[in-house]
Amino acid sequence: MLESIWFLLWGLLWAIYFMLDGYDLGLGSVMPFLAKDEKDRKAIYKSIGPFWDGNEVWLITAGGVTFAAFPKAYAVMFSGLYTALMLLLIALIIRGVAYEFRGLVESDWARKLWDKAMVLGSVLPGLLLGVAFANIFMGIPIDENGVFQGNLFTLLNPYGLGGGILFVLLFAQHGSLWLAVRTHGELNERAGNLAATIWPVLAAVYIAFLALTGVYTQLLSNYLAYPALMLILLIPIFAIVKVRTLIAARKWWKAWAASAVLIVSTTLFGVIGLFPALLPSSINPAYSITIHNAASSQLTLKIMLTVALIMVPIVIGYQFWMHKVFATKITDEDLGY
């Protein structure tokens, strides 16, 4: 029972991370399409300023839970996906350094250099996370000893790349809507128009990825075994349609919230389809890393659950309060004009 609870919490933590860090990763990735001058660039950086580093706490939390609740899965994941995870870490470091150093330089060429670093450090994490999770959904080559039999290029298969493209588009739309929430005037219009432009591409990729999921993965097995679970699939479908109608209505907060629901429900759809596997083996299902052969002791899981029930609501409440207080419209005075 505790293993199942922690499996769902594990999936939820990743979903929350994608939802929160997704908008600043996405905004960084589309910055060249939105910023026409230095004032626009300042507004973009300002829009994520109070939040981006706090959002990454959820990545650390998800990784920490993997280590503490499912240590065997952590060992296989972080050894088998070592190259991809190192690239992810490097990209996140580049993004953090770019954000901090960009405001400390005066020359245009240096600012442009850091802007390019910001874009790279925003696109690459979304791509890598999408590739990684698509491969987990599909199954990775794990042998009977739990050893990953492949390399980075093994992960760059059509389904994995499809997952990477899907994540980049999900984050790009999410980030564009966030900028529309936080700005006004011409920049607000550009952000909203970009979100509207991304939507049909995202919808097409989303439909194609769902079709490929039925071909390349066993995710639908749980849903076919328990037809009531199919209702879960209706949530992302409803959300993606709702995003489009809310963009057309220029209701930016609601559109962003619908985008958040889309990201969370898509992640949980995949996680529920995986159950009880954490890392399914593409070599032989018997070699899969599951909640039953990877979980920590019952005592450890009980202690962790007690701590989580206290701390997670506090963190969620704090971040909700922070977004409510600081996610106001950016003014010229905020930018020093």
C-alpha positions as CSV (number, residue, x, y, z in Angstrom):
1,M,0.0,0.0,0.0
2,L,2.7,2.5,1.0
3,E,4.6,1.6,-2.2
4,S,1.6,2.5,-4.3
5,I,1.1,5.8,-2.4
6,W,4.7,6.8,-2.9
7,F,4.5,5.8,-6.6
8,L,1.6,8.3,-7.0
9,L,3.4,11.0,-5.0
10,W,6.5,10.4,-7.2
11,G,4.4,11.0,-10.3
12,L,2.7,14.0,-8.8
13,L,6.0,15.7,-7.8
14,W,7.3,15.3,-11.4
15,A,4.0,16.7,-12.7
16,I,4.2,19.7,-10.3
17,Y,7.8,20.4,-11.4
18,F,6.8,20.3,-15.1
19,M,3.9,22.6,-14.5
20,L,5.9,25.2,-12.5
21,D,9.4,25.1,-14.1
22,G,7.7,24.6,-17.5
23,Y,6.5,28.2,-17.8
24,D,9.9,29.7,-17.2
25,L,11.7,27.1,-19.3
26,G,9.1,27.7,-22.0
27,L,9.4,31.5,-21.8
28,G,13.2,31.3,-22.1
29,S,12.9,29.1,-25.2
30,V,10.6,31.5,-27.0
31,M,12.3,34.8,-25.9
32,P,13.8,35.5,-29.4
33,F,10.2,35.5,-30.9
34,L,8.9,37.9,-28.3
35,A,11.6,40.4,-27.4
36,K,12.0,43.2,-29.9
37,D,14.2,45.5,-27.7
38,E,15.9,45.7,-24.4
39,K,12.7,46.8,-22.6
40,D,11.0,43.6,-23.7
41,R,13.9,41.5,-22.6
42,K,13.9,43.1,-19.2
43,A,10.1,42.4,-18.9
44,I,10.7,38.7,-19.8
45,Y,13.4,38.3,-17.2
46,K,11.3,40.2,-14.7
47,S,8.3,38.0,-15.3
48,I,10.0,34.9,-14.0
49,G,12.4,36.6,-11.6
50,P,10.7,35.8,-8.2
51,F,9.8,32.2,-9.2
52,W,12.3,30.3,-11.4
53,D,14.7,29.2,-8.7
54,G,11.9,28.2,-6.3
55,N,10.3,26.2,-9.1
56,E,13.4,24.1,-9.5
57,V,13.0,23.0,-5.8
58,W,10.4,20.5,-7.2
59,L,13.0,18.9,-9.4
60,I,15.3,18.4,-6.4
61,T,12.3,17.0,-4.4
62,A,11.3,14.6,-7.2
63,G,14.9,13.4,-7.4
64,G,15.2,13.1,-3.7
65,V,12.0,11.1,-3.4
66,T,13.2,8.7,-6.1
67,F,16.4,8.2,-4.1
68,A,14.7,7.8,-0.7
69,A,11.5,5.8,-1.7
70,F,12.8,3.8,-4.6
71,P,16.6,3.6,-4.3
72,K,17.1,0.8,-6.8
73,A,15.1,2.8,-9.4
74,Y,17.3,5.8,-8.6
75,A,20.5,3.8,-9.1
76,V,19.3,2.5,-12.5
77,M,17.9,5.8,-13.7
78,F,20.9,7.9,-12.7
79,S,23.4,5.4,-14.1
80,G,21.6,4.4,-17.3
81,L,20.5,7.9,-18.1
82,Y,23.7,9.5,-16.8
83,T,24.7,11.3,-20.0
84,A,21.2,12.8,-20.5
85,L,20.9,13.8,-16.9
86,M,24.4,15.4,-17.0
87,L,23.3,17.4,-20.0
88,L,20.1,18.4,-18.2
89,L,22.2,19.6,-15.2
90,I,24.6,21.5,-17.4
91,A,21.7,23.2,-19.2
92,L,20.0,24.2,-15.9
93,I,23.3,25.6,-14.6
94,I,23.8,27.6,-17.9
95,R,20.3,29.0,-17.5
96,G,20.8,30.0,-13.9
97,V,24.2,31.7,-14.6
98,A,22.7,33.5,-17.6
99,Y,19.8,34.8,-15.6
100,E,22.1,36.1,-12.8
101,F,25.0,37.5,-15.0
102,R,22.8,39.1,-17.7
103,G,21.8,41.9,-15.4
104,L,25.4,42.6,-14.3
105,V,26.9,43.4,-17.8
106,E,26.5,46.7,-19.7
107,S,27.7,45.9,-23.2
108,D,25.1,44.8,-25.8
109,W,27.3,41.9,-27.1
110,A,27.6,40.5,-23.6
111,R,23.9,40.7,-23.0
112,K,23.2,39.0,-26.3
113,L,25.6,36.3,-25.4
114,W,23.8,35.7,-22.1
115,D,20.4,35.8,-23.9
116,K,21.6,33.0,-26.2
117,A,22.7,31.0,-23.2
118,M,19.3,31.6,-21.6
119,V,17.6,30.2,-24.7
120,L,19.9,27.2,-24.8
121,G,19.5,26.5,-21.1
122,S,15.7,26.7,-21.5
123,V,15.2,24.6,-24.7
124,L,17.5,21.8,-23.8
125,P,15.9,20.8,-20.4
126,G,12.5,20.5,-21.9
127,L,13.8,18.4,-24.8
128,L,15.8,16.1,-22.5
129,L,13.0,15.7,-20.0
130,G,10.6,14.8,-22.8
131,V,13.0,12.3,-24.3
132,A,13.7,10.7,-20.9
133,F,10.1,10.3,-19.9
134,A,9.0,9.1,-23.3
135,N,11.7,6.4,-23.1
136,I,10.6,5.4,-19.6
137,F,7.0,5.1,-20.8
138,M,8.2,3.0,-23.7
139,G,10.7,0.9,-21.7
140,I,14.4,1.1,-21.6
141,P,16.9,-1.7,-22.2
142,I,17.5,-3.0,-18.6
143,D,19.0,-6.5,-18.2
144,E,18.4,-9.0,-15.5
145,N,21.0,-7.3,-13.3
146,G,19.3,-3.9,-13.6
147,V,22.1,-2.6,-15.9
148,F,21.2,-0.2,-18.7
149,Q,22.2,-1.7,-22.1
150,G,22.5,1.4,-24.2
151,N,23.7,4.9,-24.5
152,L,22.4,8.4,-25.2
153,F,21.7,7.6,-28.8
154,T,19.5,4.6,-27.7
155,L,17.2,7.2,-26.2
156,L,17.0,9.2,-29.4
157,N,14.5,7.0,-31.0
158,P,11.4,8.3,-32.8
159,Y,9.1,8.0,-29.8
160,G,11.7,9.5,-27.5
161,L,12.3,12.5,-29.8
162,G,8.5,12.8,-30.2
163,G,8.3,13.2,-26.4
164,G,11.1,15.8,-26.5
165,I,9.3,17.8,-29.1
166,L,6.0,17.5,-27.2
167,F,7.6,18.8,-24.0
168,V,9.2,21.7,-25.7
169,L,5.9,22.8,-27.3
170,L,4.0,22.3,-24.0
171,F,6.5,24.5,-22.2
172,A,6.6,27.1,-25.0
173,Q,2.9,27.6,-24.9
174,H,2.9,27.6,-21.1
175,G,5.6,30.2,-21.0
176,S,3.9,32.4,-23.6
177,L,0.7,32.4,-21.6
178,W,2.7,33.3,-18.5
179,L,4.1,36.3,-20.2
180,A,0.6,37.3,-21.3
181,V,-0.5,37.1,-17.7
182,R,2.3,39.3,-16.5
183,T,2.5,42.0,-19.2
184,H,0.3,44.5,-21.0
185,G,0.4,46.4,-24.3
186,E,2.3,45.2,-27.3
187,L,4.3,42.6,-25.5
188,N,1.1,41.1,-24.1
189,E,-0.3,40.9,-27.6
190,R,2.8,39.2,-29.0
191,A,2.8,36.7,-26.2
192,G,-0.9,35.9,-26.7
193,N,-0.5,35.6,-30.4
194,L,2.5,33.3,-30.1
195,A,0.5,31.0,-27.8
196,A,-2.3,31.0,-30.4
197,T,0.3,30.1,-33.1
198,I,1.8,27.3,-31.0
199,W,-1.5,25.7,-30.2
200,P,-2.4,24.0,-33.5
201,V,1.2,22.7,-33.8
202,L,1.0,21.4,-30.2
203,A,-2.4,19.8,-30.8
204,A,-1.2,18.0,-33.9
205,V,2.0,16.7,-32.1
206,Y,-0.1,15.8,-29.1
207,I,-2.5,13.7,-31.1
208,A,0.4,12.0,-33.0
209,F,2.2,11.3,-29.7
210,L,-1.0,9.7,-28.3
211,A,-1.2,7.5,-31.4
212,L,2.4,6.5,-31.1
213,T,1.9,5.8,-27.4
214,G,-0.6,3.1,-28.4
215,V,1.9,1.6,-30.8
216,Y,5.2,1.8,-28.9
217,T,4.2,1.5,-25.2
218,Q,2.1,-0.7,-22.9
219,L,0.7,2.4,-21.1
220,L,-2.9,1.7,-22.2
221,S,-2.8,-1.8,-20.6
222,N,-3.9,-0.4,-17.2
223,Y,-6.6,1.7,-18.8
224,L,-8.0,-1.3,-20.8
225,A,-7.9,-3.5,-17.7
226,Y,-9.8,-0.8,-15.7
227,P,-12.0,1.1,-18.2
228,A,-13.0,3.7,-15.6
229,L,-9.5,5.0,-15.8
230,M,-10.1,6.1,-19.3
231,L,-11.9,9.1,-17.8
232,I,-8.4,10.3,-16.9
233,L,-7.6,10.7,-20.6
234,L,-10.5,13.0,-21.0
235,I,-8.8,15.6,-18.7
236,P,-5.9,16.5,-21.0
237,I,-8.1,16.4,-24.0
238,F,-10.6,18.8,-22.4
239,A,-7.7,21.0,-21.2
240,I,-6.0,21.3,-24.6
241,V,-9.4,22.4,-26.1
242,K,-10.0,24.8,-23.3
243,V,-6.6,26.4,-23.7
244,R,-7.6,27.3,-27.3
245,T,-11.0,28.8,-26.3
246,L,-9.5,30.8,-23.5
247,I,-6.7,32.1,-25.7
248,A,-9.3,33.3,-28.2
249,A,-11.2,35.0,-25.3
250,R,-8.0,36.7,-24.2
251,K,-8.5,35.3,-20.6
252,W,-4.8,34.8,-19.9
253,W,-4.9,33.6,-16.3
254,K,-7.5,30.9,-17.1
255,A,-5.7,29.9,-20.3
256,W,-2.5,29.5,-18.2
257,A,-4.3,27.5,-15.6
258,A,-5.8,25.2,-18.4
259,S,-2.3,24.8,-19.7
260,A,-1.1,23.8,-16.2
261,V,-3.9,21.2,-16.0
262,L,-2.8,19.9,-19.5
263,I,0.8,19.4,-18.3
264,V,-0.1,17.8,-15.0
265,S,-2.8,15.5,-16.4
266,T,-0.6,14.4,-19.3
267,T,2.2,13.5,-16.9
268,L,-0.2,11.6,-14.6
269,F,-1.7,9.8,-17.5
270,G,1.7,8.3,-18.3
271,V,2.5,7.6,-14.7
272,I,-0.7,5.7,-14.1
273,G,-0.2,3.8,-17.2
274,L,3.3,2.7,-16.0
275,F,2.0,1.3,-12.6
276,P,3.4,-0.7,-11.0
277,A,6.6,-0.3,-13.0
278,L,9.0,2.6,-12.4
279,L,11.4,1.7,-15.2
280,P,9.9,-1.0,-17.5
281,S,12.5,-3.1,-19.3
282,S,12.3,-3.3,-23.1
283,I,14.4,-6.5,-23.1
284,N,12.1,-8.5,-20.9
285,P,9.2,-7.3,-18.7
286,A,10.5,-9.6,-15.9
287,Y,13.6,-7.3,-15.7
288,S,11.5,-4.2,-15.0
289,I,12.2,-2.1,-11.9
290,T,8.9,-1.9,-10.1
291,I,7.5,-0.5,-6.8
292,H,7.8,-4.0,-5.4
293,N,11.5,-4.7,-6.1
294,A,12.7,-1.1,-5.7
295,A,11.0,0.3,-2.7
296,S,12.7,1.2,0.6
297,S,11.6,-0.5,3.9
298,Q,8.1,0.0,5.2
299,L,9.5,2.0,8.2
300,T,11.3,4.4,5.8
301,L,8.2,4.9,3.7
302,K,6.1,5.5,6.8
303,I,8.5,8.2,8.1
304,M,8.7,9.8,4.7
305,L,4.9,9.9,4.3
306,T,4.5,11.6,7.7
307,V,7.1,14.2,6.8
308,A,5.5,14.7,3.3
309,L,2.0,15.1,4.7
310,I,3.3,18.0,6.8
311,M,5.8,19.7,4.5
312,V,4.3,19.3,1.0
313,P,1.1,21.3,1.8
314,I,3.2,24.0,3.4
315,V,5.5,24.3,0.4
316,I,2.4,24.3,-2.0
317,G,0.7,26.9,0.1
318,Y,3.8,29.1,0.2
319,Q,4.3,28.9,-3.6
320,F,0.6,29.6,-4.1
321,W,0.9,32.7,-1.9
322,M,4.1,33.8,-3.7
323,H,2.5,33.6,-7.1
324,K,-0.6,35.4,-5.9
325,V,1.4,38.3,-4.4
326,F,4.1,38.7,-7.1
327,A,2.4,37.6,-10.3
328,T,1.0,41.0,-11.0
329,K,1.2,43.0,-14.2
330,I,4.7,44.4,-14.8
331,T,4.8,48.2,-15.2
332,D,7.3,50.5,-16.8
333,E,8.3,51.6,-13.2
334,D,9.2,48.0,-12.4
335,L,11.6,48.0,-15.4
336,G,13.2,51.3,-14.5
337,Y,11.5,53.4,-17.3
